[in-house]
Structure formats: structure tokens, C-alpha cells
Amino acid sequence: MKNSLILSFLICISAGARAQENNQIVHGRIVSMTNGTEEQIPGAKIKWKKDTHMAVSKVDGTFEIEVSGLPDTLFIKAVGYQVLAFEVRDSKIDYTINLTAGQMLSGVEVVAEDVNKSIDLLDPFNIEKIGQDELRKAACCNLSESFETNASVDVNMTDAISGAKKIQMLGLDGIYTQIQYENLPMVRGLSSSYGLNSTPGTWIESIQITKGTGSVVNGYESMAGLINLELKQPDKGEAFYVNFYANKFSRMELNIHGAHKLNDKWSTMTFAHASNYFVETDVNKDGFRDYPIGYAGALLHRWNYAGKNYETKFGIRANYANQVGGQLGYNPSDASSGLYQGIFKTEHVELFSKQGIFIKGRPQGSLGLINQLEYHHMNNQFGNNTYEGTQKKYYFNSIYNDILGNTNHSYKTGLSFVYDNYAQTYNDSDFFKTEIVPGAFFEYTYNQLDKFILVAGVRGDYHNMYGELFSPRLHIKWNISPKNALRISTGRGYRIPNPYADNVSYMASSRQWIVSPNFRPEDAISSGITFTQKFLTRSEVSTISVDYFYTHFNNQLVVDMDYAPSQLYIYSTSARAFSHSLQVELMVKPAKGLELRAAYKYYDVRSTYHGAQHQMAFVPKFRALFNAGYTTRNKKWSFDATGNWVGKKRLPSTAANPVAYQRPLISERYWIVNSQITYRYKKFSFYVGGENLLNVIQKNAIIGADDPFGAFFDATQMWAPVTGYNIYVGFHLAIKQKQEK
């Protein structure tokens, strides 16, 4: 393998020496817009005024054409359309060129179209993009609620006390998925338990989901996948935006943000969020609040600067939460009430900056610098169990990007540094640690006109507590035809576990924690193959995709709930642990405005506990999703319905408990059905929706609810909703910025 990489590198250098240094590739699409309907134009002939290179647009209207130097003028000619002359000055823009039949165009229109959900056939990574239209299909109050119509990410409640949610990808817990915003770490360390609740959905422009190991540029931690959020940008965001939400559980939310473009270089934007549960509810009649009451708030203020050879983004992000759960009637001011308390306080603040420097004399050369300084504090109480933690972090990543000879060969390289200081207390025990991790990476990309792309990367990190971490990764994409893509990926990932912060929800029980002090970094190799095929249905683009991933753990931190229902064992093991994940998804558009989607998933996730292999608890072997959305031709009304079918799950054994506190070893199958109707009027949109409309409720979800301070109390055996159906209403007000002509 080493010799092969060296040989490939030498071939790249040799090819680059023969090529012209300034060769660039211009990408785009040739379309025709008629009465608001876009039609791709295949077979359009494209040539330069000065350069000799020519191209022909593909079946889907896309094209790519090489040029030795810019600026230059493109001539586009297609049967039935007038010849268009269009000046190109920047090869980094993906152009959409609009031809109109029967008349001469005076210019070209570059159109950025928001799509509900898409997979780019040209990207070497299998990135699933969720746009704003898809996010608006549900109330989308925060990030944990942004995946209700998505098949790749599963969302589950963690316990019956805190109301927190966690995700799963490839059947693996969310701690194995990197979650970032604009390539900055977001949910990591102490924020892994409640971080999904801290980002309002209305702040998000789009979400990119990558399964398996991603690029080495983003670090060594990606094992199950990567979720990256693109937030709304100051130069394009709404000048003024308001969102209000309320539901039957007395939850209310208010989101306000506004952007302002000061001039052609500077722009700024401010986001504010506030939410509250005002009244305690107990739908399942177990004597405990369905959701903690109390408030949460978040703030983000950011600045953008875009110059000729330099650009920067910087700002501050903060959130605060103070919520109280537990038994009905509990009041923190009455310490003598004898009621079970759930107290959840979070304080988070961070400063971030990103700089981009374009290298003079290197048209494709650029340097990116990312800095993040973060403080996170949380204080939780579950009955008699108290957890308090503080994390202080500094993150730095530098990325240099350039080509080797021509754009067929490019590379990224850089240095990274992470400083993490943890101070944690659980009951009467203290835990302190400081992690210092410098790292370096190199990633080479071979691109044969976007039809075949190979990305080979390697990174090395040195952890002050665990030594060297070596992460090689390989991604290959091949377009067998212009309408499909076959991708293969493999790579190694690591994760430094935080036994207490990663498993806060398990504190909602009377289990005795037995944590081995000799744990090691979790180490896994994830390999996958994906195939995506696009086809036309009544001139609309439909998609079918199939993916399979296998993740093998060389070392895993096991959370063993099966050995005894009164104990929780946490320890490292190199015994066999793996995940098989298979997903098939079909999306069709049988008529204008109508979109139908169906997905089926199979999981086989196993770990070895105390010498015996077990199916992972709370992970169903089978899941399915069905979604139907319809938008009227005038765009005023939208209707959406989603059904999630969840198969049986293995549950931890409670056989050693008294009969009254025992539970089955297998859960029931169930459906979760959600629906929403949206009406748009000028700058307003109004929505009403329902969640869990079949009123699915897990019976006796809390073990020992009648004796919450007893030896058998356990509120972590969650496999289905406990709150029944939900009805919500809300509105959006959006006033756009005035765009310069």
C-alpha cells in the first residue's frame, strides 16, 4: 500500500510537470426556465473565445470545460436556442446558465436553487444535503428535531426525566458521529448529551450528512459519520426574521434574527432564541413530568469580511438553560419535599474565527485558518445523583489547498491542535484530565473530469495521554453514467471516551456505576459502498440510493447494563464488536409539486459483554420511513406527512428484579406518524402540525416510579415515546435584504 501511494504521488508530479500551471476547470449547467419550470438542456455545444477547449453538456445539462487562463468568454449554442456569449472570470463558481428559446439574451442569470434533499453525483464524498424546504416540513425547533423526515439519522429519547434526545447513525450511538457547524466542532465532550438541543433549526441554512469516515481534514474522530451545519450567512440572510412556535405541552419558542450587508466587503448577522415549558404535564400518569419546565436561550453574533485576496468570519455563540424535571409538584426551593428532582443547568460560550487567504501567483492556492475557544459548564441532578462538569477547550486547524500541475491533481495539507481541560464530579468522586493533541494531515485528490475521483488521505495525531493516533482514509467515486455514482470508502477513526459526560442519561436510575479506570481510545475501521441512480419521472428528477457500511471496533468502551439491573459497568474491551448497516431509499416525483419517499434500513449491531456477544440494546434491527409532500403550483400551500416504523429492540435484562419491576427483553413494534400543513402569504407563513398522531405511549416506562429513591428505580429503559400525541402551531415572518443590482 505504501509503495502504491508513493508511485501514485510520483505519477502525479510527472503529469503535473507536463501540464500548464494555470489550467482550470469551469463547471456549470445549461438550463431553460419557462413559467418557473426548469428544463435541463443536453447536447449544448460550449467553446471559448480565446481558448481551444470545447465541451458538450450532459444529459442533466451539466458541463465542465478546461481553460488555460481567465477571464475568457464562453459561447453556448443549442438547437432551438439563441447563441449566448458569457464572460467567465472565476473558475470556483458553479454556473447555472439560462437559455431562452426564440430570442437573444442580453446576459446570463446565475440561479441558486434550494432543494429539499439531494446527493451530488459529482462529489467524491457521499454527502446528503438537507435544504431549508426539507427542514420546514416539520416544526424543526432545534437540531435534534431536524431529522424527522430523514432516513439516515435516527433520533431517540435518552431517558424519561431530562427530555433530552440523541441520534444514531449506522446503528451506532451519536457519540461516534462528528457534529460540526461550518467545520467547527459543535457537539463534543460535555455537550454530547444535550448539545443537539442548543441550536435552533431556524438558524440552519442546510445540513450535510456523510456516512462513515469523512475527510482527514476534519480530524480523527469520525467513525459512524459526519453532520455539518451551514448556518445562515450575513450577506444572504433575511434582514429581519421572526419564528414563533407553541405546542400542547406548554412549550413556546421565539426565534429572531437579522442580517445587514454594510458594504461590498462587510456584513453582520445576529441570532436570538428563547424557549420555555410553562406548565408541568404527565400524559402517561406515572407521577413524573413529561418534560422539564424552565427556560433556555441561545445567542449568535457573527461578522463576515470578503476582500480580494482575504476573507474572514468571526463571532460569538452562547447558550444557557435552567430546567427542572422530576416528580409532579417538585420545587427546587423546597428541599424537604422528599420528591424526586431533575435539575438541568447548562452554560456555554465560545469565540470563533475563520480566515481564508488566497495565494498570489497560485490561482488554486489558498490557506484556511480556523480558531475556536470554548467554555462549557453543566450541573445536573437526578434524584440523589449529582453530576457537575466544566470543559475548557481551544481548537485550531490550518488547511492549505493547491493543485499539482493541473486541476486533475490537487491536495490539502495542514496542522491541527486541540487543548481540552475537563473537571468533573459525580456524587462524591472527582475526575480531572487535560488532553493536548497536535496533529498533521495530507489529502491527495485525483479528478478525471469529475467522472472518476480518488481521495487518499492520512493524518497523524499525538495524544499526550495515549500516544500516536494514525488515521488513513480512502474514498473513490465513479460515475458509470452521467446519472449515477458508485462510491467506495474505508478509513480508521478514533474517539477519546468520557465515561461520565457521554452517559449522563444513565444517571436517571439507582444503578451503581462501576467504571474501569484503564480505558483506552476507541478505535474502529469503517468501510462502505454506496450507489446512487437518478432518473426522470415526468421531467422531474427522482433518485434511488443503496448503501452498506460495516464498522469493526478494534477497541470499544462498553456500557454494560445487562450484567445486573442494579449496576452499570463501563470498561474498555478489544472483544469483537461491529455494526452492519444497510439502507435502501427511493425518492420519486410523480407529478409537479408532489414528492414521495420511502426508505428501509437493516441494522446488525453487536458488542461483547463479559465474554458473551449481545445485540446492542435499544437498536432495532429493522426500520422504515415513508414521506409524502405536496406543494400547490402557486406555492401557497404545503402538505407533508411522515411515517416512521420502528421494529423490535433488545432491552437490557431486568430478570434479577422483583416481578413488579421486571420488564420484557424485547420491545414492541410501533409507528410514529407526523404531519404538517403550511400556508404562505406574502412575507408570512403559518403552520399547524401533529406529532405521534397514533398516540403511541410506552407503558410503565419508568421502573420503580412508585419508589424513585429505591434500589430498583430506572428511567433509562426508553424504547418508545412516553408523551403521546402533540399538536403545535406557529408562524414565520421573513423580510429579505435588498440586493444590489
PyMOL commands that set and color helices and strands:
alter all, ss='L'
color gray80, all
select helices_A, chain A and resi 2-18+132-135+143-145+174-176+189-192+195-198+201-203+216-218+501-507+659-661
alter helices_A, ss='H'
color red, helices_A
select strands_A, chain A and resi 24-34+37-40+45-48+54-56+62-67+72-77+84-88+94-98+117-119+127-130+154-157+165-169+172-173+177-181+184-187+204-211+225-231+240-247+251-261+266-277+293-306+310-326+341-358+366-382+385-403+409-426+429-448+452-463+467-478+484-495+512-515+522-537+540-560+567-573+578-591+594-609+612-615+622-631+637-646+670-681+684-691+726-735
alter strands_A, ss='S'
color yellow, strands_A
deselect
rebuild
show_as cartoon
